Amino acid sequence: MSSKFSRVSATRDQSTYKTLLVGIGGAGKTFFVSTITAEDGRPMFLLAVEEGGKGVSPNHAPKHYDGVRPGTYALPESFDELIEAMRNFRDVINAHQPPPGWLERAGEYQPFLQTLVNAYPGALSANEVASGSKRNVQDVPTAMRALIEAQLVRQVEKQVPIKGQKQPQMVQAYVATVDHTWLRPHVHFAVDSTSGVERLIHQEVMKRDNVTAMADKEYSVLWNKALPLWEQFLAELDSIRATNVHVWVIAHATEITDAAQNDGRYYRRLDLQLRGNGKALDEARAVLRNWADNVYYLINHVDVKEGSKKARSRAKLVGRQLITQFTGICMAKTRPQVPPELPGTWEDLKRAWKAGVPAKTETILARMEPLIVQLRELDPQLADEVTAQRDAAAGSATRLGEVLSRLQGLVTVALEERQVLSGTSEEDDGADSEDAPGVDEPQRPPSNRPQATHPDNVPAGL
């Protein structure tokens, strides 16, 4: 019995990406997405959930669902309509299309084949292969393929009868070649934006619980009920991606205050703009970030000219930057190897995706050197061990990167241990002094963790 785990390969994953494009209002997120096209010119399909596609590039024409009035976008007005719009794109709008001239070469059988083209998506859905890897016909088992062929024959016979045995043969030829020579109209699909999706999700939750606000029930009950709907939305996007389509989701950014993991000090950073509070809000953000392969931040690059006593400082917009890796300001991440910062254009990102930027061994070694010196002062034995690992990994950027990651962790742990020992010795010395507290006056032992700074006291420049 054949299994999907029967074949083994060492080839690199070249599947399509799921990307969150995050930015504050006015950063040009919709403009950026609207400029995305395939190598052969196939345009982006933009599913607008709010604002009706405002902000698209005037020099590009992304496809979209038409509204009632000419020049407008059709917007989903409920969560069910949102799911319907995504499934319709996957199964109908973006179904395989024949290559140029295919129907013309069919001669007298052209009406039959045209009907076959229209019936094919329905036959797939009818035989439960409309999700996951089985959306590609070559991945469908032989028995299932026979059912698809029979389904197509029945549907086509009702509309374009053809005498003789040629009909089943043509159906078999169609099914056998559709995924090899036919193209989908779009290889990029975008949803604009998470704020609109969130509004529809909350609307659905409130309708099910017969309330008028998400805060009408205590203990974040309704916020928690929204998470399964977020997961359903992302699952539908996964089914689109399974058809070899790049998926983009536009998200608004908001400034929040966070505490550094190493010392607890507060700082400001950008994160996904979602409603809610506490654990439910953190989980909603985590669900979106963990789902995405890439979380890119589109920011305005501003050049500030310092002022003087007689003139104020002036800021000038230089351009837009795409942040692709984690910084203190942006919770960005990337699967492909790309530079940490790029010009904020699709052409630059596309080139980076294709080229990649593997880390140079010289760069990694330069970052390791001061850490080894620091570790040698803290723990000479560990420093010798890491140095030996570094020498053994010389020439391999991947292995050196692993050693660098371990080295960073060892230095952090060694510093914390030194702080603990230092704090203990100070406490012991203080107990013998004249000012030491008496037995009847117990005091809380000093904390080994640095005191956190209150958010209101954070310098404005951070």
ROLUM-34781 format. One record per residue (C-alpha): residue number from 0; x, y, z. Coordinates in steps of 0.001 Angstrom, whole numbers, plus 500000, padded with zeros to 6 digits. Layout:
% ROLUM-34781
  seq       x       y       z
  NUM       X       Y       Z
...
% end
This chain:
% ROLUM-34781
  seq       x       y       z
    0  500000  500000  500000
    1  501453  503346  498950
    2  502042  506021  501572
    3  503001  509678  501454
    4  505963  508701  503660
    5  507331  506154  501176
    6  509732  508553  499419
    7  512835  510189  500909
    8  514615  513243  499545
    9  517269  515784  500531
   10  516021  518604  498301
   11  515480  522076  499750
   12  511925  523175  500475
   13  510849  525444  497624
   14  507170  525718  498497
   15  505307  529006  498582
   16  505352  531355  501576
   17  502769  532655  504038
   18  503675  536268  504820
   19  502331  538806  507297
   20  503045  542352  506095
   21  502826  544654  509120
   22  503011  548432  509303
   23  501457  551541  510787
   24  498799  553464  508883
   25  500235  555227  505850
   26  503255  552932  505532
   27  502112  551761  502095
   28  501180  548140  502857
   29  498332  547918  500323
   30  500469  549732  497747
   31  503302  547216  498274
   32  501026  544182  497924
   33  499299  545552  494821
   34  502655  545723  492991
   35  503320  541987  493439
   36  503183  539995  490219
   37  504432  536587  489126
   38  507508  536186  486926
   39  505274  535706  483881
   40  503110  538731  484722
   41  500176  537010  486435
   42  498715  539616  488832
   43  497982  539581  492537
   44  494438  538726  493667
   45  493468  541101  496477
   46  490625  540135  498800
   47  489639  543414  500443
   48  487931  543028  503817
   49  487966  546740  504642
   50  488521  550055  502876
   51  487726  548578  499458
   52  491284  548380  498149
   53  492170  552005  498800
   54  495899  552587  498461
   55  496647  550254  495537
   56  499332  551307  493079
   57  497936  553382  490170
   58  500378  551584  487858
   59  499171  548089  488743
   60  495838  546333  488509
   61  495416  543574  491105
   62  492389  541388  490499
   63  489544  541545  493020
   64  485859  540847  493509
   65  483799  543582  491819
   66  481400  545632  493890
   67  477891  546711  492893
   68  479096  550069  491591
   69  481801  550141  488894
   70  485298  550627  490264
   71  484462  549364  493757
   72  485431  546229  495649
   73  482945  543660  496941
   74  483541  543334  500690
   75  482469  540355  502839
   76  479918  541468  505413
   77  480100  538406  507669
   78  482567  535709  508672
   79  480696  533161  506544
   80  480995  535443  503508
   81  484734  535795  504167
   82  485175  532005  504146
   83  483000  531764  501027
   84  485137  534369  499236
   85  488363  532488  500003
   86  486952  529125  498930
   87  485542  530602  495740
   88  488982  531968  494889
   89  490599  528592  495561
   90  488090  526401  493707
   91  486741  528636  490930
   92  488651  531872  490336
   93  492061  530229  490578
   94  491235  526853  489029
   95  493679  525574  486422
   96  493280  527210  483032
   97  494402  525755  479686
   98  497505  527135  477973
   99  496995  529585  475088
  100  495493  527980  471993
  101  494502  524761  473759
  102  490792  525035  473016
  103  491368  526312  469492
  104  493320  523159  468682
  105  490386  521013  469835
  106  488474  521628  466603
  107  484974  520151  466637
  108  485381  519083  470280
  109  485895  522633  471530
  110  482403  522951  473157
  111  482952  519640  474934
  112  486331  520660  476319
  113  485054  524086  477372
  114  482331  522362  479389
  115  484995  520073  480835
  116  486995  523087  482014
  117  483964  524470  483837
  118  483041  521101  485389
  119  486499  520173  486681
  120  486498  522181  489989
  121  483095  520767  490900
  122  484296  517225  490295
  123  487263  517788  492591
  124  485062  519085  495407
  125  482516  516320  494933
  126  485204  513718  495555
  127  486648  515421  498632
  128  490037  516357  497243
  129  489575  520106  497602
  130  492026  520587  500457
  131  495617  519824  501339
  132  498101  518139  499012
  133  495348  516235  497176
  134  494339  519371  495304
  135  496933  518352  492707
  136  495574  515601  490497
  137  498859  513690  490289
  138  498689  513210  494081
  139  495218  511649  493933
  140  495133  507831  494195
  141  494155  505929  491053
  142  490756  504918  492442
  143  489922  508527  493310
  144  491051  509672  489877
  145  488616  507208  488304
  146  485803  508712  490389
  147  486750  512190  489193
  148  486709  511018  485588
  149  483298  509393  486037
  150  481968  512543  487700
  151  483205  514648  484782
  152  481664  512319  482216
  153  478258  512545  483926
  154  478388  516339  484169
  155  479534  516864  480592
  156  477084  514375  479055
  157  474176  516461  480318
  158  475403  519516  478415
  159  477442  518410  475388
  160  476639  514840  474295
  161  479328  513174  472156
  162  478712  509884  470427
  163  481103  506976  470575
  164  483994  506203  472914
  165  485965  509422  472492
  166  484378  511167  475460
  167  485903  508976  478243
  168  489267  509029  476458
  169  489250  512814  476287
  170  488297  513048  479953
  171  491208  510775  480902
  172  493617  512854  478829
  173  492284  516019  480449
  174  492712  514735  484014
  175  496182  513347  483280
  176  497580  516595  481880
  177  495732  519361  483725
  178  498293  519820  486528
  179  501313  519513  484261
  180  500590  521938  481437
  181  497814  524154  482772
  182  498328  527303  484814
  183  496448  528982  487624
  184  495536  532637  486932
  185  497191  533786  490183
  186  500205  532700  492222
  187  499800  535478  494826
  188  496746  535999  497050
  189  496375  538742  499683
  190  493867  539597  502408
  191  493537  543265  503387
  192  493535  543290  506383
  193  493570  541588  509811
  194  491594  544491  511290
  195  488701  543744  508948
  196  488974  539999  509581
  197  488970  540626  513340
  198  485818  542739  513030
  199  483998  539908  511211
  200  485226  537321  513734
  201  484022  539378  516697
  202  480740  540020  514920
  203  480264  536250  514527
  204  481162  535544  518173
  205  478713  538171  519445
  206  475951  536825  517192
  207  476437  533277  518483
  208  476346  534413  522130
  209  473597  536988  521582
  210  475558  539908  523039
  211  476306  543401  521769
  212  479943  543741  522863
  213  482945  541453  523317
  214  483265  542657  526928
  215  479698  541688  527883
  216  480920  538478  529527
  217  483599  538241  532187
  218  486898  536370  532275
  219  487627  536980  528563
  220  485118  534277  527594
  221  484226  535868  524256
  222  487828  536752  523398
  223  488769  533097  523873
  224  485888  532015  521636
  225  487360  534131  518848
  226  490558  532035  518675
  227  488951  529006  516923
  228  487594  531366  514252
  229  491067  532813  513732
  230  492347  529253  513315
  231  489571  528481  510809
  232  490498  531594  508823
  233  494169  530557  508772
  234  493241  526984  507788
  235  491416  528338  504727
  236  494531  530320  503825
  237  496576  527124  504205
  238  494296  525375  501710
  239  494958  528202  499233
  240  498684  527957  499820
  241  498479  524184  499198
  242  497604  525006  495583
  243  501108  526491  495174
  244  500015  530075  495827
  245  501896  532642  497927
  246  499590  533963  500665
  247  499883  537518  502017
  248  498000  539017  504961
  249  498183  542762  505608
  250  498186  543724  509293
  251  498177  547082  511049
  252  500838  547762  513679
  253  500520  549394  517065
  254  503112  550544  519592
  255  503185  548543  522820
  256  505401  548446  525900
  257  507253  545213  526624
  258  509817  543982  529143
  259  513204  542647  528061
  260  513572  538935  528824
  261  517115  539254  530142
  262  516764  542080  532681
  263  513089  543087  532825
  264  513578  546684  531697
  265  510730  548166  529685
  266  510988  549363  526102
  267  508648  550282  523256
  268  508173  548177  520133
  269  505712  547577  517282
  270  503368  544590  517273
  271  500177  543396  515581
  272  497203  545660  516217
  273  494453  543484  517682
  274  491708  544129  520197
  275  491453  542386  523545
  276  493476  542183  526717
  277  495653  539915  528776
  278  496338  536335  527785
  279  493662  536213  525071
  280  495318  539106  523218
  281  498779  537546  523517
  282  497463  534220  522197
  283  495748  535864  519214
  284  498994  537591  518244
  285  500962  534381  518764
  286  498548  532390  516570
  287  499103  534780  513659
  288  502882  535046  514109
  289  503370  531294  514478
  290  501232  530591  511404
  291  503272  532841  509127
  292  506552  531854  507491
  293  507520  535515  507273
  294  506548  538511  509395
  295  507835  541616  507613
  296  507492  545186  508878
  297  507122  548014  506373
  298  508334  551227  508022
  299  509039  554797  506973
  300  512759  555569  506756
  301  513132  559112  508088
  302  516274  561248  507951
  303  516376  563724  510861
  304  518399  566907  510453
  305  519556  568161  513835
  306  518426  571649  514764
  307  520136  574462  516596
  308  519219  577229  518990
  309  517599  579154  516154
  310  516158  576288  514121
  311  514123  573212  514948
  312  515102  569681  513992
  313  513550  568607  510713
  314  512539  565139  509552
  315  512484  564129  505908
  316  510982  560918  504512
  317  513762  559190  502586
  318  511822  556081  501591
  319  510310  552900  502957
  320  512218  550013  504484
  321  511264  546383  504912
  322  512440  544889  508220
  323  512775  541111  507834
  324  514495  540006  511060
  325  513859  540554  514761
  326  514978  543881  516188
  327  514259  545672  519429
  328  511506  547578  517624
  329  509925  544964  515321
  330  508885  541345  516005
  331  509918  540360  512475
  332  511019  536942  511228
  333  511869  535276  507920
  334  512181  531734  506564
  335  514299  532469  503476
  336  517753  533939  503998
  337  517413  537634  503230
  338  519151  540778  504545
  339  517743  542164  507818
  340  516705  545365  506008
  341  515591  545891  502421
  342  514189  548775  500398
  343  510410  548624  500727
  344  509646  547377  497208
  345  508479  544041  495819
  346  511314  543970  493278
  347  513949  544145  496025
  348  512228  541486  498129
  349  511789  539203  495114
  350  515489  539451  494268
  351  516398  538699  497889
  352  514104  535651  497955
  353  515715  534293  494804
  354  519321  535051  495742
  355  519409  534517  499510
  356  522213  535819  501723
  357  523899  532981  503631
  358  525933  534283  506538
  359  529672  534553  505923
  360  531982  532617  508226
  361  534092  535754  508751
  362  531067  537624  510092
  363  530166  534838  512529
  364  533761  534494  513757
  365  533949  538250  514368
  366  530800  538073  516512
  367  532158  535103  518473
  368  535527  536623  519405
  369  534414  539146  522095
  370  531990  536590  523557
  371  534772  534011  523958
  372  536939  536618  525706
  373  534043  537431  528034
  374  533346  533746  528739
  375  537030  533100  529476
  376  536860  535642  532305
  377  533748  533951  533696
  378  534547  530261  533097
  379  537904  529405  531446
  380  537059  525707  531099
  381  533853  526393  529152
  382  535706  528941  527025
  383  538271  526306  526020
  384  535459  523884  525148
  385  533671  526420  522936
  386  536948  527418  521281
  387  537543  523780  520322
  388  534025  523560  518876
  389  534620  526764  516916
  390  537846  525404  515426
  391  536142  522117  514497
  392  533328  523987  512725
  393  535653  526266  510740
  394  534554  526617  507132
  395  530867  525832  507757
  396  528643  528861  508346
  397  525791  526629  509524
  398  527864  524831  512183
  399  529518  528078  513273
  400  526066  529594  513700
  401  525117  526729  516025
  402  528285  527264  518088
  403  527579  531014  518237
  404  524066  530360  519533
  405  525419  528084  522291
  406  528127  530610  523144
  407  525574  533388  523593
  408  523572  531187  525964
  409  526641  530195  528005
  410  527688  533824  528481
  411  524180  534787  529615
  412  524011  531930  532151
  413  527522  532640  533457
  414  526680  536315  533993
  415  523507  535402  535887
  416  525438  532981  538121
  417  527985  535680  538918
  418  525160  538073  539855
  419  523634  535442  542152
  420  526953  534802  543914
  421  527630  538505  544199
  422  524215  539148  545726
  423  524642  536319  548271
  424  528057  537498  549444
  425  526807  541056  549948
  426  523929  539755  552068
  427  526292  537691  554234
  428  528655  540634  554733
  429  525767  542873  555699
  430  524561  540459  558384
  431  527787  540982  560373
  432  527717  544781  560230
  433  526508  547080  562967
  434  523477  548123  560913
  435  522305  544562  560304
  436  518632  544006  561176
  437  517837  542256  564434
  438  515977  538999  564829
  439  512701  540818  565396
  440  513125  542858  562214
  441  513260  540407  559276
  442  513845  541947  555887
  443  513220  540603  552393
  444  516452  539312  550806
  445  517747  541395  547914
  446  516499  540369  544472
  447  519006  539101  541936
  448  516938  540549  539098
  449  517526  544209  538163
  450  514681  546532  539048
  451  512328  547074  536098
  452  511667  550578  534874
  453  508044  551686  534792
  454  506677  552291  531268
  455  505971  555938  532054
  456  509665  556490  532780
  457  510933  555126  529462
  458  512952  557762  527571
  459  511034  559154  524616
  460  513737  558099  522179
  461  513350  554350  522865
% end
